[in-house]
């Protein structure tokens, strides 16, 4: 029987960060994924992820985002990889909005967080938005929150860099190895893979949309797995959408029932701009999800967004799917398993986790090694569901 001090299961955003952070402390780490990360089957792909520091979901997320920015820069210095691009971030809303995000009062909450944590920002009225960002066809009465330190992360590069560092620091990385289950013991955990059983002192579960299958229904948390679609559309003048001219954005639209978010053009004239919505109605599983995007979905998306952008063409360059793992309150789970403190559950999920993942990896290493975390973890406890 193989043995390791720590096993990290799932090597997406959170698992790769946890493996790196544990290895950086000189601990013995075995990190396992059923695919070869970074891969396209979970929640940590799609070329870009928005990162912002004033977090409208709740104020206790901002310390995670701020710390993650520090860690990304440290990893960039260590590896030479380009992970974080600061292009600014613009949140658009208005009293007349008909589309809302997954939390109420997102715009006001973001502004409150910026003030609380002294995050540099500006408030823009409609005319100032039109002057500075003419590519956005805002309606009368819309206002903007602009955060100059926001931008985007490259998720695949972030995962690859952390796994590279973890391996360099002595972690064993196993890919294409499925784990059907685990068995908590009084003094450790047995992790059963398709190849062998591994005895570990502690197990960190970072399995994303596969987490509900691993922990089963006994915990009573009704996780929902939600299919999301990411679209890249062509534009007539790519210069207007390049990072020096176009920020990342989140937009609570008027006259529509879905909010949108998007990114500047990062791949030149042929790459288009990435735009997406979020859907919270239809559930799926990671094994049953429809991964192809239909022509009807592309047409519907273009119809939704075309009135809001200058020079947007009807040419969809590509469209891909990803998965959200949503909790009932759209918050994170970072908590010991209620039946065993040898198992740590990490589900920083519900569609707003990647920006926080570097800091969460550090917190998971703290929990696993018995170190006092620098950030309060009580909002992420499983106890809130019981």
N, C-alpha and C positions, 0 to 999 in steps of 0.2 A: 504494500500500500504506500503510495506517495504521500508526502507531507509538506506543508508549507505553513509559515506563520499566518499569512493572510492570503485569502483567495478573493479576487475581485471578479465578479461575473457580469459580463456585458461591458464592452469597450467603446461605447459611444462617447458623447460629451462628458458625462459624469464619471463613467468607469475609467476612461483614459486619464482623466485628471486625478482620480483617486490612486490609480496605479503609480502614476508619476510622483505624487506627493508622498506616498508610503516609501517608494524606492529612494526618494531624496533624503529620507530619514535613516537610511541604512537598514530598512526592514526587509525581511524575506517575503517576496510577493510573487504569487502565481496569478496571472491575469488571463481570463478565458473569454472567447467570443465564439458564437456558433457560425459566424461568417468571417470575412477577412476585412477588418475595419481599416480605414473608413469605408462604409458601404452604403447602399441605397435603400435598405430594407426597413429602417427604423425612423428615427426622428432627427438625425444629425447629418443631413446632407442638403444639397441644393445650392451650393456655391457661396451663399451669403446668409448671415443672420444679423438682424438689427441688434446693436448694443446701445444702451442709454443708461444714464446713472440716476436720474430722477424717475422713480418707478411708480407709475400710476396704479398698479395693482394693489400695493400696500406699502407703507413707509419702511417696513422692516426688510424689504428687498434691496433698498439702495446701498446699504453697507456691503452686500454681496457683489453688486455690480462694480462699486468703486474698488473693492479689493481685487476683483477679477481683472480689471484694467491693469492694475499693477503687475499681476502675475503674467498676463499676456506679454507685457513689455519685457519682463524678465526672461520668458521663454524665447521671445524673439532674439534677445541679446545672446542667449545661449546657443541657439540653433541657426540663426540667420534667416529663419522663415519669416514671411510677411503674414501676420495674423490679423492685426487690428488696423483698420483704416479710419481715420477721423475725417468725416465728411460733413459733420453736423447732423442734427436730427430735428425734424419739424413735425409737430403734432398739430393737426388742424381740426377745429370743431366750431360749433355755433349753437346758440339757443334753438335754432331751427333744425338742428340735425335730426334726421330720422333713422340713421344707422348708429348703432352703439356697439362698443366693444364688450368683452366678456366680464367687465366690471363696470358698475355705475360710476358716474362722475370722474371718468378717467382723466380728462383734461385738468379739472380742478385738483385732483389728487396728485397729478404730476407736478403742477405748480407748487403745491404745498410741500411735496418732497424736496423740490429744488431749493426752496427757501429754508427748509429745516436743515438740510445737509450742505448748505452754502455751495450749491452747484451752479456754475455760471449759466445764465440763461437770459433770453429776451422775450418780451411779449410783443407780438406784431399785430397791428390791425389789418383790415382787408387791403387797404391801399399799399401798405408796406409789404405785404406778402406779394401782391401783384408786381411791385417794383423790383423786389429782390429775386423772386422766383416766378417769373412769367410763364414757365412751363406748366404751372398748376393753375387751372382755370377755376379759381375760387369764386364762390357766390357772395353776394352782398351780405355783410354781417358775420362772415367767418373770421375767426381769429387764429393766431398761431402762437405756439410755444416753441421757441427755437433754442436748442441746446448745442452750443458749438463743439463740445467735447464728445458728442455722440457720433456714431458711425456704424460700421459693419465689420463683422468677423467673417473669416473664411473657415467654415466648420470642418471641412475635410482636412485642411492644413493644420488646424488646431489639434485635432485628434492625432494625426500622424506625428506631429512634433512631440506631443506628450508621450506617445507610445515609444517614439525613438529615444527620448530622454529616459523613460522608465527602463527600457532595455539596456541602455548604456550604463545605468546605475545598478544593474544586476537583476532586474525583474525578469521573470520568465513569461513570455507572451505566447499563448496558444490560440491559434485561430482555427476556424472550421471544425470546432469541437463542441457539440451540443451537450447541455447539462439538463437531463430530465428532472432532477430533483436534488434535494439535500436533506440531511438528517441532523438536527441539533443534538448535541450530547451535553452532559454536565460540564465537561471541561473542553469543549471544542465543537466542531461541526464536521460531518462527513459530507463531502460534495461528490455526487455521483455523476460522472460524465459518461459518454457512450464508450469511452476507452478504458476508464479505470475509476476507482474510488480514491479520493484525496482527503486526507485528514488535515484540517486547518484549525488554528486557534480561533480565528474569526472569519466570517464570510460577509462581504459587502455586496448586496444585490443591486445592480445598476442595469436591470434588464429591460428598461423602457416598456414598450407595449407587450413584451412577453412576461412582465412581472406578474400580472394577475394569474397567469397559468402556473407560475412557480409557487406563489404563496397560497393559491387556492381561495375559495370563498369563505374560509373559516374566520378571516379577520373582519369580515363584515364591511369592507370598504368597496362601494360600487364604482370601481374604476370604469371609465368609458373610453374605448379606443375609437378615435375619430379620424376619418380619412380627410386629408387636406390636399389641395391642388395648387401648385406653383406654376405661373405662366411667364414666359418671356415674349414680349411683343416688340416688333420693329418700330423705329421712329424715323421721321424724315431727316431730322438734324440731330445727330448724336451728340454734338458739342453741347447742346443745351442740357443734356442729361449726364454729362461726365461728372465725376466726383467733385471737381473744383467748382462746378456750377449748380449741382443738384444734391441736396442732402438725402439721407434716408427719411422716410415719412410714414406717418400713421394718420389716417383721415376718416373722421366720422362724418360721412357724407350727408348732404341734404338731398331729399328726394329719392333715396335708395334705402333698402333695408339691410344692407351689408356694409360694414366698414372695410376699408382697404389699407394695405401697407405695401411699401415698395422700396426700391433701391436705385441708385444711379447706374448708368451704363458702365460696366467694368471691363467689357471685352470688345470695345471698339464698335465700328459701324455694323458689323455682322452679328453682334451679340445681343442687341436689343436691351430692353429694360425689364427687370423682374418685378412683377406685381402679383399680389395674392389677396384673398379674403380668408375668413375663417368660418367654418361651419360647425355647429354644435348639435345638429339634429340627428344625423344618421350614424349609428355605431357600426363597428366592424371588428375584425380581429387581424393580427398581423399575418395570419396564414390565409384568411379568406378575402382580404382586401383586394379590390379591383385596382390594379396598378396602372393600367392604361387609361389615358385621358381621351374622352370621346370628342368628336367634332362638335357635338351639341354643347358640351361644356365650354369649349373654346369660344364658340359663338356667343354664348350667354355671358361669358366673362368680358369679351370685347364690348358687347352692348352695355354692360354695367359701367365700364371705366372710360369709354371713348369720349364722353362729353367733358371729362375733367382734365385732359392733358392735351397740350399742343403737339401737333405733328405725329400723333400715334397712328400707326398703320394697322390694317387688319391682318397683317402677316404674323402668325404665331410661330416663332422660331422653335420653341420647344415647350413642353409642359410635362411636369413630373408630379408624383404624389409623395406625400410623407404622412406620418402618423402623430397624432397627439394622444397622450395618455392623461385623461382628465380626471381629477378628483371632484367630489361633490361641490367643493367651494373654490375650485380652480387653483388651489394652493399646492405647495410642495409637501412631500413626505420625506423627512430626513430623521429617522427614528429607529431605535432598536426594535426588533421583532417582539411583540408582547409576550411570546412564549419563551424567548431566549435572547439574552443580551449578547450572545455570541454571533447573532445574525443582525446585520444593520441594513435596513431598507432605505434605499435612496431613489426617490421618484420626483425629481425636480422638473415638473411636467406641466401639462395643461397649455403648452404652446408658448411659454415665455421663459424657458429655462436656460437656453444656451448661453446667454450673456452672463449668467451667474455661475456657470459650471466650473470655471477654474477655481473660484473661491470655495465652491461646494466640495470639490476634491480635497482641498486643504482641510475643510471641516470634517470630512469623513475620515481623513487620516488622524485628526485629533481624537475623534470619538473612538476609533479603533485602537489607538495607542494609549488611551486614558489621559490625554492632554486636555486641559480646559480650553474649549473653543473660544476664539476671540469674538465671535458673533453669537448673539442669543438664538438658540435653536428652538425655543419653546413654541413659536408659531407654526413649526413644521412637525410637531409631535403627532403621532397616531392617536394620542389620547383625545384630541379634539373631536374625533368621530364617534366616541363612545359616551 
